[in-house]
Amino acid sequence: MRIFDPHIHMTSRTTDDYEAMYAAGVRAVTEPAFWLGQPRTGTTSFTDYFDSLIGWERFRAARFGIRHHATIALNPKEANDPRCREVLGVLPRYLAKDGVVAVGEVGYDSMTADEDDVFARQLALAADAGLPVLVHTPHRDKLSGTRRSLDVVRESGLAPERVLVDHLNEVTVDLVADSGCWMGFSIYPDTKMDERRMVELLRRHGTDRVLVNSAADWGRSDPLKTRATGEEMLRAGFTEADVEKVLWHNPVAFYGQSGRLNLDELPGFTAEATTFAGNSVLRGGSGE
């Protein structure tokens, strides 16, 4: 089973996770810029983080045979902090970088006026950069937030096929399906969706424009939920080709619109003493 996890926060995961993901069939990931769990205090906090996404994390993933890509944005939660909004001025520089395959996560957290403004401005940046967009739907009042997100996308003039609306569920999926945007689903141990509910939605809606992700982060989450969903699909009677479409071809098709995907096969973990900026994930080998 070949897997591309289109939304996972590897900054918060361990090298054990990378090894387990590779063993489960994961060969590519996209890591969206997100809130780190506590407020950032200024633009340099973001630029250091963005640099790590397009540098160190890509190197770290490659050591375990996984191609790493990123999406870059000011996330919805921090859009409400004036100290953080200054980062909008440096985003165009990062949106031009290799390995950056979309603008994201953008959208809503609390649906404030500041979030309205930041969302619209970042959709305009995506249009200028020629990149697709990853939209985060809010965890609270999700139906209203999804409707509002789709309204803002329509107002932006972006083609719906260049927009992925994520964290959907049974309540919001029809809205996004009718909009023509791509539909993203996060599979979690306790919250969001689980693999059985996901399979039921696939039975109803089919496999077109559907992306399944683990959205694994600092909280209780599981970077192997993509694999679990594929296995549940097979048990439910979906074919191996169906699984390959959902877990590989669909994310490739969406993020491929950036023109920046690199899916060349990597060798996986080796004992080569290569480093990134003087740091190595190979410390502690025999003889060291």
C-alpha positions as CSV (number, residue, x, y, z in Angstrom):
1,M,0.0,0.0,0.0
2,R,1.5,3.3,-1.2
3,I,0.6,6.3,0.9
4,F,0.9,10.1,0.7
5,D,-0.3,11.7,3.9
6,P,-1.5,15.1,2.7
7,H,-1.7,16.7,6.2
8,I,0.6,15.8,9.0
9,H,2.6,17.9,11.4
10,M,5.9,16.0,11.5
11,T,7.6,18.7,13.6
12,S,5.7,17.3,16.5
13,R,6.5,13.6,15.7
14,T,9.5,11.4,16.5
15,T,11.9,9.5,14.3
16,D,10.1,6.3,15.5
17,D,7.0,7.7,13.8
18,Y,9.0,8.2,10.6
19,E,10.2,4.6,10.7
20,A,6.7,3.2,11.4
21,M,5.2,5.3,8.7
22,Y,7.7,4.1,6.1
23,A,7.0,0.5,7.2
24,A,3.3,1.2,6.7
25,G,3.8,2.4,3.1
26,V,4.1,6.2,3.6
27,R,6.4,7.5,0.9
28,A,5.4,11.2,0.9
29,V,3.9,13.8,3.2
30,T,2.7,17.4,3.2
31,E,3.2,19.3,6.4
32,P,1.0,22.4,6.8
33,A,2.2,25.4,8.9
34,F,0.2,25.4,12.1
35,W,-0.2,26.7,15.6
36,L,2.6,25.3,17.9
37,G,0.5,25.1,21.0
38,Q,1.4,28.5,22.6
39,P,1.4,32.0,21.2
40,R,4.3,33.1,19.1
41,T,5.5,36.6,19.8
42,G,6.6,38.0,16.4
43,T,7.6,37.5,12.8
44,T,11.0,35.9,13.6
45,S,9.3,33.1,15.5
46,F,7.5,32.3,12.3
47,T,10.4,32.6,10.0
48,D,12.5,30.2,12.1
49,Y,9.6,27.8,12.0
50,F,9.1,28.1,8.3
51,D,12.8,27.6,7.7
52,S,12.7,24.4,9.7
53,L,9.7,23.1,7.6
54,I,11.5,23.6,4.3
55,G,15.0,22.6,5.6
56,W,15.5,20.5,8.6
57,E,12.2,18.6,8.5
58,R,12.6,17.8,4.8
59,F,16.1,16.4,5.5
60,R,14.9,14.4,8.5
61,A,12.1,12.8,6.5
62,A,14.4,11.9,3.7
63,R,16.6,10.0,6.1
64,F,13.7,7.6,6.5
65,G,12.7,7.3,2.9
66,I,9.9,9.8,2.9
67,R,9.5,12.9,0.6
68,H,8.5,15.9,2.6
69,H,6.6,18.9,1.3
70,A,5.2,21.9,3.1
71,T,2.4,24.5,3.0
72,I,3.1,27.9,4.4
73,A,0.7,30.5,5.9
74,L,-0.4,32.4,9.0
75,N,-2.7,30.0,10.7
76,P,-6.3,31.1,11.6
77,K,-5.8,31.0,15.4
78,E,-2.9,33.4,15.3
79,A,-4.5,35.6,12.8
80,N,-6.1,37.4,15.7
81,D,-2.8,38.4,17.2
82,P,-1.4,41.7,15.8
83,R,2.1,40.6,16.7
84,C,1.7,37.6,14.3
85,R,-0.1,39.3,11.4
86,E,3.1,41.1,10.5
87,V,4.3,37.7,9.0
88,L,2.0,38.3,6.1
89,G,4.7,40.6,4.7
90,V,7.3,37.9,4.4
91,L,5.0,35.1,3.2
92,P,5.6,35.8,-0.5
93,R,9.3,34.9,0.0
94,Y,8.4,31.5,1.4
95,L,5.7,30.8,-1.1
96,A,8.4,30.9,-3.8
97,K,10.6,28.2,-2.1
98,D,11.2,24.7,-3.4
99,G,9.0,22.1,-1.6
100,V,6.2,24.6,-0.8
101,V,3.2,23.1,-2.5
102,A,0.3,25.2,-1.3
103,V,-0.8,28.1,0.9
104,G,-2.1,26.8,4.2
105,E,-3.5,26.2,6.7
106,V,-5.8,29.2,6.2
107,G,-9.4,29.7,7.2
108,Y,-11.2,30.2,10.5
109,D,-10.8,29.4,14.2
110,S,-13.3,31.7,15.9
111,M,-14.6,33.5,12.8
112,T,-13.5,37.0,13.8
113,A,-13.1,40.0,11.6
114,D,-9.3,39.7,11.8
115,E,-9.6,36.1,10.5
116,D,-11.8,37.3,7.6
117,D,-9.1,39.8,6.6
118,V,-6.2,37.4,6.9
119,F,-8.0,34.6,5.1
120,A,-8.9,36.8,2.1
121,R,-5.4,38.3,2.0
122,Q,-3.8,34.8,1.9
123,L,-6.1,33.6,-0.8
124,A,-4.9,36.6,-2.9
125,L,-1.3,35.6,-2.1
126,A,-2.0,32.1,-3.4
127,A,-3.4,33.5,-6.6
128,D,-0.3,35.7,-7.0
129,A,2.0,32.7,-6.3
130,G,0.1,30.3,-8.5
131,L,-0.3,27.9,-5.6
132,P,-3.3,25.8,-4.5
133,V,-4.8,26.4,-1.0
134,L,-5.4,24.3,2.1
135,V,-8.4,25.5,4.1
136,H,-8.8,24.7,7.8
137,T,-12.4,24.4,8.9
138,P,-13.0,25.4,12.5
139,H,-13.4,22.9,15.3
140,R,-16.3,24.9,16.8
141,D,-19.5,25.7,14.8
142,K,-18.1,23.7,11.9
143,L,-21.1,23.9,9.6
144,S,-21.3,27.7,9.8
145,G,-17.5,28.0,9.5
146,T,-17.5,25.8,6.4
147,R,-20.2,27.8,4.7
148,R,-18.3,31.0,5.5
149,S,-15.1,29.5,4.2
150,L,-16.7,28.5,0.9
151,D,-18.1,32.0,0.5
152,V,-14.7,33.6,1.0
153,V,-13.2,31.2,-1.5
154,R,-15.9,32.1,-4.1
155,E,-15.3,35.8,-3.5
156,S,-11.5,35.3,-4.1
157,G,-12.1,34.1,-7.6
158,L,-9.8,31.0,-7.1
159,A,-10.9,28.0,-9.1
160,P,-12.5,25.4,-6.7
161,E,-10.3,22.6,-8.0
162,R,-7.3,24.5,-6.6
163,V,-8.8,24.5,-3.0
164,L,-8.8,21.7,-0.5
165,V,-11.2,22.2,2.4
166,D,-10.1,20.0,5.3
167,H,-11.3,18.5,8.6
168,L,-14.7,17.7,7.1
169,N,-17.3,15.3,8.5
170,E,-20.8,14.0,7.7
171,V,-22.3,17.4,8.4
172,T,-20.1,19.5,6.1
173,V,-19.1,17.1,3.3
174,D,-22.1,17.8,1.0
175,L,-21.4,21.6,1.0
176,V,-17.9,21.1,-0.1
177,A,-18.8,18.3,-2.6
178,D,-21.3,20.7,-4.3
179,S,-18.7,23.5,-4.3
180,G,-16.3,21.7,-6.6
181,C,-13.5,22.0,-4.0
182,W,-11.4,19.0,-2.9
183,M,-12.6,17.3,0.3
184,G,-10.2,16.6,3.1
185,F,-10.8,14.3,6.1
186,S,-8.7,13.9,9.2
187,I,-8.8,10.5,10.9
188,Y,-8.2,10.6,14.7
189,P,-8.3,8.2,17.6
190,D,-11.0,10.2,19.6
191,T,-12.1,13.3,17.7
192,K,-12.8,14.3,14.1
193,M,-13.4,11.2,11.9
194,D,-12.5,7.6,12.3
195,E,-11.7,5.1,9.6
196,R,-15.2,3.3,9.7
197,R,-17.1,6.6,9.3
198,M,-14.7,7.5,6.5
199,V,-15.5,4.3,4.6
200,E,-19.2,5.1,4.9
201,L,-18.6,8.5,3.4
202,L,-16.6,7.0,0.6
203,R,-19.5,4.6,-0.1
204,R,-21.8,7.6,-0.4
205,H,-19.6,10.1,-2.3
206,G,-17.1,7.9,-4.1
207,T,-13.4,8.5,-4.3
208,D,-13.2,11.6,-6.5
209,R,-11.6,14.7,-5.0
210,V,-11.2,13.0,-1.6
211,L,-8.1,13.2,0.5
212,V,-7.5,11.3,3.8
213,N,-5.0,12.4,6.3
214,S,-3.9,11.7,9.8
215,A,-3.3,15.4,10.8
216,A,-1.1,14.0,13.5
217,D,0.3,16.6,15.8
218,W,1.3,17.3,19.5
219,G,-2.0,15.9,20.8
220,R,-3.4,12.4,20.9
221,S,-3.2,11.4,17.2
222,D,-1.9,8.5,15.1
223,P,0.3,8.9,12.0
224,L,-0.7,5.5,10.8
225,K,-4.4,6.3,10.5
226,T,-4.0,6.6,6.7
227,R,-2.9,3.0,6.6
228,A,-5.8,2.0,8.9
229,T,-8.3,3.7,6.5
230,G,-6.9,1.9,3.6
231,E,-7.2,-1.4,5.4
232,E,-10.8,-0.6,6.4
233,M,-11.6,0.2,2.7
234,L,-10.3,-3.2,1.6
235,R,-12.4,-4.9,4.3
236,A,-15.4,-3.0,3.1
237,G,-15.0,-4.2,-0.5
238,F,-13.1,-1.4,-2.1
239,T,-10.4,-2.4,-4.5
240,E,-6.7,-1.9,-4.2
241,A,-7.0,0.6,-7.0
242,D,-9.6,2.5,-5.0
243,V,-7.3,2.6,-2.0
244,E,-4.4,3.7,-4.2
245,K,-6.5,6.5,-5.6
246,V,-7.5,7.9,-2.3
247,L,-4.2,7.5,-0.5
248,W,-1.8,8.3,-3.3
249,H,-3.2,9.6,-6.6
250,N,-5.6,12.1,-5.2
251,P,-3.0,14.0,-3.0
252,V,-0.6,13.8,-5.9
253,A,-3.2,15.3,-8.2
254,F,-4.1,18.1,-5.8
255,Y,-0.6,19.2,-4.7
256,G,0.8,18.5,-8.1
257,Q,-1.0,21.7,-9.2
258,S,1.9,23.5,-7.6
259,G,4.4,22.1,-10.0
260,R,6.7,21.4,-7.1
261,L,6.1,17.8,-6.0
262,N,9.2,15.6,-5.8
263,L,8.2,12.0,-5.6
264,D,11.4,10.4,-6.7
265,E,12.1,7.3,-4.6
266,L,14.5,7.7,-1.7
267,P,16.7,5.0,-0.3
268,G,15.4,5.2,3.2
269,F,17.5,5.2,6.3
270,T,21.3,4.6,5.7
271,A,24.3,4.9,7.9
272,E,25.8,7.7,5.8
273,A,27.1,10.5,8.1
274,T,25.4,13.3,6.3
275,T,24.2,16.4,8.2
276,F,21.9,19.3,7.8
277,A,23.3,22.7,9.0
278,G,25.7,20.7,11.2
279,N,23.0,18.5,12.7
280,S,22.4,14.9,12.1
281,V,19.6,12.4,12.9
282,L,22.3,9.7,12.8
283,R,23.8,10.4,16.2
284,G,24.5,7.5,18.5
285,G,25.4,4.9,15.9
286,S,27.8,2.2,16.7
287,G,31.3,3.4,17.4
288,E,30.2,7.0,18.1
